[in-house]
Amino acid sequence: MRLGAGTFAACCVAIEVLGVAIFLRGFFPVPVRSSAGTGQQSELPAPEPSAGATSNWTKLPPPLFSKVVIVLIDALRDDFVFGPKGMKFMPYTTYLVEKGASHSFVAEAKPPTVTMPRIKALMTGSLPGFIDIVRNLDSPVLLEDSVIRQAKAAGKRIVFYGDETWVKLFPKHFAEYDGTTSFFVSDYTEVDNNVTRHLDQVLKRGDWDMLILHYLGLDHIGHVSGPNSPLIGHKLREMDGVLMKIHTSLLSQEKERALPSLLVLCGDHGMSDTGSHGASSMEEVSTPLIFISSAFERKPGGIRHPVRVQQTDLAATLAIGLGLPIPKDSVGSLLFPVVERRPMREQLRFLHLNTVQLSKLLQENVATYEKEPAFEQFKMSERLHGNWVRLYLEEGRSDVILGLGTKVVKQYLEALKTLSTALSTQGAQYDVYSMAMGTAMVLEVLALLLLSTPQALRPQAELQVPLLSPAFSLLFYLGFLALSAVHVVVCTSVENSCYLCSLSWLAAGGVMLLVSALLCAAMSALVKACQAGDLRKHPARPRPRWSELELLLLLGTLGHMLSLGASSFVEEEHQTWYFLVNTLCLALSQQMHRSFLEDDQAVPTLPTADVACKVQARPVLPGDLRKWTVLASPWLVLVCCRMLRSLNQTGVQWAHRPDLGHWLTSSDHKAELSALAALSLLVIFLLTQRGCSPVSKGALALGLLGVYCYRVAVGNLLFPWRPDSRAISKGIIEARFVYVFVLGILFTGTKDLLRSQVLAAEHKIKTMGLWEIFSGLILLAALLFRPHNLPVLALSLLTQAVLANFVWKPLGHSAVEVTVMHYWFGQAFFYFQGNSNNIATVDISTGFVGFDSYAEAPAVLLTAFGTFAGPLLWASHLVHFLSSEASSGTALGHAGFCYALAGSASAAIYLVLVTALRYHLFIWSVFSPKLLYEGARLLLTAAVCAFCSAMDHTGTSGA
């Protein structure tokens, strides 16, 4: 069967998406878990150890607190409480920390620092898998053992108000609850008022044992305005008042109870300097953890620096405080200061229960646990504890017994630390089988694309795809039998769960058939290439020498892919793309000068390889003006790129440095930001309207005016006639006004495009339809971009216009060269937006522009578009440019194939690198987020290839 190059590329990328999905399912591992399921009956607690004596303490110790209140403030950074902001805006909390009956810690949250995995860590004590960052959007029911489950089983009444994620994780555990939507980040007032409005009644009622409050307003302010917004101080002061109300109420009621109450203040994660979270910077992983109770000793005065602990330690501490079994999957340690005033025998009992639980978890997850230093320390501590119990029962209390007990406590604390560290580093078990199958599928697709390149880039942009020959080849059946044998061996011998083994035989067989067919197709392409002489030293058809620009594009793309094996290059990938586009501008300038020197004609054209069609070379300006404009155009693009580098600092090493974006977004420079935004919107209109119909021009103008009105409504910008306006709203009406014009322009463009495809209308209608779709996307991006990022959009359009009119047309670059240049600039503008390979730079507030409630599908789509607007807009411009300027209709086929080849090669090489580096120190903080970004880019590549295939008229023909 003969396929167009674009259609063939789209099919290959679709298969590669499946391979990457299988790899991701195997790569994101299953954390350490107890083999005892939550449905099983709770085990009896380990008895107190004794050496030669009989101890009658075989039950759990009684609870230390009658009631527990957990106040979780989303995105509460440690310096918001322990730093200058805490002293200024949270005076009551600061007093409790410095002089009150409390214990303060800095709890470290492991990445990913998003809400759902952090709640799991707090309540189960386990380390959630990295893939939970995806499940954060729609939290499934938590099946693991947890403090909430143990409290429910013990008959305790739990009341919850706040983030509905808790209700999704624990759907049948709360006697009373009121959930609020966590993803509607534009709301930072009502979302907390809906929690606080229940306080007076529930505190007065007192018919509960555990009260959990999850406040979201601080996190929402961070997403919208950042950690330096004046709103942060107001919210911290509000939270301080809530804490004071709860604490005073608990103290006033303690006289009626036999046991004191416990108030816990904590955060699920921190907040980066940009106001987001999800990664592993110190600001994102450091959260306060404060225990407040009259059972603790009041501090005499002075500031005590908080000790750094793990966030997973809260589960074990709460379980001990409530007299509950420690969750089976917990890797946390008891925070000893909470129990240090208890009698020595109770202290040792608490520590023994914690070490027994951790040692069992170690035995179930480490085959050679007996050789682990942590297990040896546990056994030593247990023996010392047994000897101490024997002496205590024989001789009673004495100073000598107390001194010996103190030494046993130190031994237990060392064992706890070692056990917890061993389990945390043991961490995860990879599904290597699924990873190998996914990688094999991706590499086979890449090999097939590479071997098909000579055919795909010919002027016809068609290639012969053998579909029947692999099905009747011996290699196909041998490959399928070999894979089936491997599948049976793996699924019957491996104790760890494999994703492919959990599939039905039909689904698993389909994967094996696909891998075998791809292998045969790649081998068939290799044989045909050798027979045709494409891989011989002396090919039958001589090829022109590669130009310097072609070598730069090839070596730059390959060099970038290989650089991703180093963590620093992943963290600072933007520097690689900045260097490449700057080098490209210099190379284009050199090519311009050389062309004018060699040929003094009006329109210089350079010979290009005949494997790809050339863009029509024609003059765009008359005489010397055109000549000097063409010569200056690469330098103008270089200046634009340099200006954009100063707008947003990104990456890791220099992200903290001040940039133009921070200066513009400060409250003191709102007038300057308003002027720059207005100028940027004007430039966007002037550069976009040139290819639109009169109706679309009017819609575009009104839409861009609506964008400015929306930003004024939400308080980002000012109207010139109301410079002191402080009225702030959610801007829902203004945003929806813009959405109407976005949909109208997209509808008009789609209608023209379909008419040109179905009715074979004139080429001009197709070109206008593509440009109007591009204009609709531009208007949507303008609405979603932060105001200080509007210059990124304006300069992106200016760069496209300069390159299209003064570089690609005069020099007659091939479709392949134009495609790779679009790919490069698309990646560079992804980072010019302020993005990085860090999850924290994803601006989720874009998903809620124009919505007054949370809608999952629009939120995900808008957030994805806002994040990848740079690559998407450059890909859209590529389709329009080649459709309107190419001398052959096969240019889009070449473009789709090159786009697929670049995306496939990048994904394949990165999968191999990540597999080799899966035990690297920075695998979860650096390489794993980049893996998610690569998956998203591959989906974008599939969409681009499918669109190019749809626009390409070469289509499909019979065998």
Phi, psi and omega in degrees: 000136178266129180238147171293153182300321179293318179295317178299317180296319180297319179295318180297316181293325177298318177294321181294326176300319177297318179296318178294322178298318178295319178298314181298323179296328178273332185286315180285106195277170176271121180296170181298134182223153175283144179285343178279113182291160181290340180281346181284158179292141183298137179287154175291142180296150179296135179290160178294130181291146178209144182250101177081001179232164181254121178259137180263012182264091182243000181254170175294145176297154179292159179295153179266340184227144180277323179224148178231129175243123178251117176254106180255115178258114184299133178066028178282106180282153184297324182284348173291339179251312185268353182259194182300325180294324178295317179295327184276317189254345180233065185295322181293316178297320178298320177298316179297321181293318187273323187229354184271180178277085186207165172231127185245140179220160167253111183268128180269123178263130179280147175293149006279135184270067172236166197297307188300311177298329181287323176297318178300317180295320181293321186266334179257338184077003182264170178261108181296154178287156182296332182294347178296344177295330176282319180290350181299333181288329181216086189293127176279170178296134180278117183263351181284161175293143184207167176297322179297316180294317180295321179293320178296317180295331180277002178085014180278145182266121185247132178241137183224140172221132177139215186306124183293352175303323178298319182293325178289322180287322183235073190290335185237025187253342185261131177289333179207138180203159174212106184269146176240149182289129185270343188264353179274084192285348179287343182259117176235010180248298182296328183297331176268327176298327178293341175271312186293331183297341179271347193298307185305315183291314185289326177290323179290324183291309175068016182268047182215160177252334183219125180239125181241127178237125181241107181265132186252347189300320182297318178297319181293322176298319179299317180296323185274317190239346180093169185286348181260010179291144175301336179294335179299315180298317178298319181290320178296321178295321177297316180294326178296321177295321177298315181297319180295320179298316181293316184294315180295325178293318179295319180295322183291337183260356185291336180295336182274356185240154179282331183244151178288169176260164179232130175246125182244124173251127182208171173235153178278328178200175180265208183212129180287174181292345176264357178096001182254191180195170181134341185252208191234024175292159183300325180291333182274331185262350184262117181230150176282148174221109187236126175256126182236123180196149176291348177288343181271160180280133179288137182286141181288342181139169181086164183262126176254120183293129182297143177279146179272126180229180178264146180297331181290348180289342183294322184298312180296321181292317178295320180299315178297317182295330181264002181071036183246159172295144177289136179308139188299327185268005184292134173250011183272166180246148175299131176281101192299325179304336180292332183244010188291343179268359178283162177302154186301321182296322177293319178303313181294325178295316178300313182294324180294317179299320180292316181291325177296316179298316181291323180293323177295319179296323178294318180297325183280344185241350180235119183296321182259046185297330183295337180269356181287133177302327180297319180291322178296320177295321178299314180297320178296316179297320181294322178295316178297321178296318178299317178297321180295318180298319179299315179295321181295317180290331182276319189250348180077194184282139175197166179296326179294315178298320179296319179295320177294322178297323178298322178293322178294322177300316179298320179295319178296317181296323176294318179296319178300315181297317181292317179298314181297319179294318180297319180289324180291321180282331175301318167051285197215157178237119183281146172271082187296327180298311179294322178299317181294317180295317178296317179295319179300317180297316181294317180294323178295319177296317179299317178298319179295319178295316181297316181289337180269356184302313181302320179287317186294329184265010173287162182305330181285340181053040178229156175213154180271120181252113179283115180259330184268327184298320177298326183291340181248016181265151178294325180299323180298312182290321177296318178297317180295319178295320179296316179294323178296320178296317178298319180298316180295316181297313182295315186286343179257350184244339183271131180284325181289149182285133176250139182297314181296329178289335180279347178283161175292161180297329180293314180292315179297321177296324176298319177297316180294323175297319180295317178298318179294317180295320178296321178298315179294320179296319179295317179295321178297318178295323179295316180296316180295323179295320178294318180294325180282349179087010182289337182251011178276165179291328182239086182294153182294325181249111183295146180251149174292155180293150178290136176281166179298323180293318179296320178295320178298314181296319180291309184291326178295318179294315179293319180298320177297317181297316182289333181292342183288358175281353179251133184298323181294323179289332176287315180298321183249039182300331179301326179295324178297313181290323176299317179296317183294315182290326176294318177296321178298318178298318178295320179295320177295321178297317178297320179296322177300308182299315181298321181295317181289329178288321182285328184222112185269024178284172184293321182237107179285137172228139181251143177293137176234164182299145182277005179281350180217147182291154182256149174288142181300128178265120180208152181292145178244341176220150181278149167060211184295329179301317178297319182298311182288329176294317179296318180294327183275345188299316178298326179289327176295318176298320179298319178296318178300316180296322180292322177296319182291331178298330182277352184282316184227117171282131182223188185084212182237310189295321185241015182295335183280347183289146179294147179222177182295327179297317178296321180296318182290325185276354177291151184295339182282346185238034181292328179293317178296319178296321180296318180294318180294320179296318179297316178297318180296318179295324177295315178297319178300317180295314183297322183277339184265326188290344188298333182254009185262160173287162180305320180296316180293327176298315178297318179295322179295316180297314179294323179296317179292325174296321176295327177299315180295317179298323179297315181292330174292319182297322181274001173092010179278326185235174181233149168276143180301327182273357176224066185291341183252019182289133180241007180288122183236134175226185178276351177066028185294316181296315181297318181294319179292330174300317179291320180302324179300316181287326176299311180295323179296315180293317179296321179295317180297315179296318179295321178298314179296322182293316179294322179295321179290329181280317186280315186264004180054046180288177184295157186298330183298323180294319178297317180297317180294322178298317178296319181292324179291325173297316177300319180294322177297320177293324177298315179296320178296318178297320179299324178291321186275333182293144170298152184304322182287349178264358177299326174300331176298316180293317180296314181288333174296315177295321178296318178298316179298317181294318180295313181294319183293317187270334188239000178234299186290322179288308182297322183271352177058047180295149178288162179299327179295313180297316179298321180296313181296322178295319175300318179299315180297310182293327176298318178293320179296319181287339171301319180276332175299332177293345185102006178284167176205186174273022181254130181300332184294339182276358175288120182271094183285349179294338178295337181285356185236013178291118178088007181243139177259002175208167185279125174234115192298309185299308177298324181296316180294315182295316181292321178295318178296317179295316180298326180286314185256028181298321181301299178301323182292318181291324177290325176293321178295319178296324178300314181298315179294316184297313182290328178292328186264335189247347187283147179279348180227145180289353180274000183300320180294326175298316176298317181298313179299320180294316180294320178298317179295319181296317179295313180294320181292317180297318179298315181294317183295313180296321182291325177298317179296317181295317181294322177298317179291332184255021187293344175253017178292153182300326184256026185298322183270329183275334185240303190285323182294315176301322178297326178296321177294320177296321178297320177298318178294321179294326178293323175297319176297319178299318178299319179295318180296315180296319179296320180291318176299320179295321180292325180278339182281130184273359183291323172061216185230142176230166184290174183292000000 
